[in-house]
């Protein structure tokens, strides 16, 4: 059963009336008590003009928000223009077409909160997509779905019901806007009867072929009813097989009093089995009681009977909901279907605060008082409970025995109902829809919610035992329709269907199927069917749903879904469910790797045999005597990434076959078959059991061939489609086949330290001992420090070969196999060799972490000694060199040329400091003692300017004179290679080829050039160039012209610091270096011209030498010097395999 209208189909909004001033002569009043109620009725009596009267309505104030006042249009007019629909639910009233424009203008001046709610009325329905992915399909079949197309714009599919009459299956579909053949009736609506197996085979059920009734008053025909736009077919219900059908027109209008009061009282038709007669009834259709002043416009005049209807289980009772009675409080009528004129009971008018609550908007029947003879009714009151919505339970005599309230204002809690025993405990449970529920803290609105209340054995409902189903996304309106599905999968529990007519990415609707269970509903949907999966033209799919009846006689209940916005309805068949029982077992119970009994046909691999026994059977309703399964066996099935090279087990029917597929014929009774396989004997993993996985699925092609096109069965989604069996591998671990090893790791460092920048081999010894039982697949993991690469292992000692290698995915780890198994009481020892390639300068030590483990667990607490760390200290040794270059090296003074003596000569001394070590240097001091003056203060080498530098450093120049002694002793330091002492004096024992002039000979005169050099990486240099001028004339005045002079600049350098924080820098090896740059000066007086040696003197000397050599040779020969003694009995020594021995070979002269 569904609700809606021709345009918007939004059954969540109540009527709000806009009465233009001066048109109807009515005023609106917000009533809160009886006084206002009487005032309103008194005003109603004075109604004049074209309107026959005004119904009372709560005014819509600007302060009300959408959440608190969700409303639709409403009103009534007498002889005015024809009525048009401008509302969203069948509990709403009508508005005069002539008033519509002015009401819309009033709407524009409302605050935005009110505009939001009114805009939902005036605009077309906005369909919102469902973003969640569909659930895995189960047994409602989509391929065989039958789509029925109704007349255009008829709202075909607005209400749906299944019916069985004399073993003939029908589906009933309401089309409340259908244009019928009734005379003078426009779009009165109809109910169609359609077949379940052939699309578009629908016939209109002739409930009413007559036009509007009228009476003749004084020669004038006056209509006493209006069937146009009465929405016949908005409600359609069936009591079941060979039962009763009810179809209602909740907008049917009756003219009361003097036939001038237009009252939408609603009307229903009842159709009984095997008859073409249809009984009509309208419980609110009555005359005005003129004796009561308050009944001038009677209070049931807008009851809209037939908005909801529900039969008792046996079909003898029928509850009709009329949500418009008593000023939209709502009213219930309980009929005896054996006599449709007999109203067994009805609800009276309530208190004024119950106005506008819409009792009877939805209804359902079930057992709630323990009296199995008569069922009770659950009734929806979507605006009760202060607009949060509520439901009430009524006895047959219309006495309320309980109620439950919603949780959110405007959610329309109670607008959809269903009663189902979901837990199978024999007690009916209540399902309540709240399609407009939303998350007020986000943009998620109108997503919808469904509540499930479970009845206890004491016939009560516990508040804490409530399951909630939430809508998939905003505006999906999940829970707008609810229906019992029956037990569609034959698991013993009833199931539920929930409609969400605006869900899906295309906003065309969806239905959600849920299974029951002993613990309650399974809150994850078993199947979700979207409109686009069936027909891209479907729209508002799921506004109405009907289930629970087997229409195709396959023993499974089927499903009918309406999509009124596209004038369509879809009938779904349900596939039989197959419950397969599958098992697998292998033999032997333990695999002995020492046996070599089986192998492939080629015989390349052999090992122990493994027999696999697979058994199948099945059960279910509506199934044939046999089925075919597509079965897949997988050996050693650890995960999907297993590769053949890693396989331990194979089938014997081929090389490296570990997956086998076959189509098996299975019977209802269990039957078994055997497959042969084998296990390789040289496997690595000897501890993990061998797992055999068996997967299966129905072979639908075989079924179609044999069944001739019957609806295909489907495997039960609750039962896994796979099974497995594991077989252990036999080992030497005792009866329990479980070994508990105890691995102990120690290391011995071989390399004492590592010098930064060097690539010397790093070595340490690893020792692993197993102190208890066998350890399988035993491995040693070595984590290398950054910048170190693994080379190899050496010196291995173990009962089994040891192999090591880097992990492909991680170069920082090395893994070594040391035994599979590593026997208890054995030890493995080996040396790890690695090379540092790019160690981090910030490390003060290289840490190698060694960890040993095995596939089998050790005893508790035994892991503490499985790990050991090797720490190799890191040290830095800075090393520098100092080189010089002089230009010119010699200056020869010509004393005879007075002009040349006066000319200055340029002298350049260059120094290059180089970092020739393997580590970086942070700071170095280079100092040059420059002989700028002699001891008398006479200028020797005058600087031509500031020294020239190239590199990361700065230099300062200080000229020392007796008047400027500004240099401390710290400017010099002793160096073994310099010949300069701490006080700058020359060692007395030093010899020289000339007379040396440096700062040690110049007394208190010297120029000091001191350079501070910054960061130097290995192989980098710092260049210092000193340019000066030499004046010969002053030099000759103070120095003898017959001497050679070596004017010497002395350079010294020392490392001050390195850029490392650790304390392992070896400063003792960081010595100071020094170098001298010398320019030699001499005069031309030191090179006088000498006489040359005559030729005859040279010839005489050569001749005498040759004669002396000949005499010496003769003397040695005479003394027997050239004769040798032979040892004939002695052989040559031969060395072989480290042992020496003589051989008899002799030298022959």
Helices and strands as residue ranges (DSSP letters): E 14-16, H 34-45, E 71-73, E 83-84, E 95-96, H 97-108, H 112-122, E 146-149, E 156-165, E 168-175, E 190-194, E 202-204, E 214-217, E 220-223, E 225-226, E 232-238, E 245-249, E 253-256, E 261-263, E 267-271, E 278-281, G 293-295, E 308-311, E 317-322, H 325-328, E 331-336, E 339-346, G 352-354, E 359-366, E 376-381, E 390-394, E 400-405, E 416-420, E 429-434, E 449-455, E 461-470, E 481-486, E 495-500, E 510-514, E 527-530, H 531-534, E 544-549, E 558-563, G 564-566, E 568-572, E 577-587, E 590-591, E 598-599, E 606-619, E 626-635, G 644-646, E 649-651, E 659-667, E 671-680, E 690-698, H 700-707, E 714-715, E 722-729, E 743-749, E 753-755, E 761-770, E 778-783, E 788-797, E 803-807, E 810-819, E 827-836, E 845-853, G 862-865, E 867-875, E 880-887, E 890-893, H 898-901, E 904-915, E 923-930, E 941-943, E 948-950, E 953-960, G 969-971, E 995-997, E 1006-1013, E 1021-1031, H 1032-1038, E 1045-1057, G 1067-1069, E 1073-1083, G 1084-1086, H 1095-1118, E 1133-1136, E 1139-1142
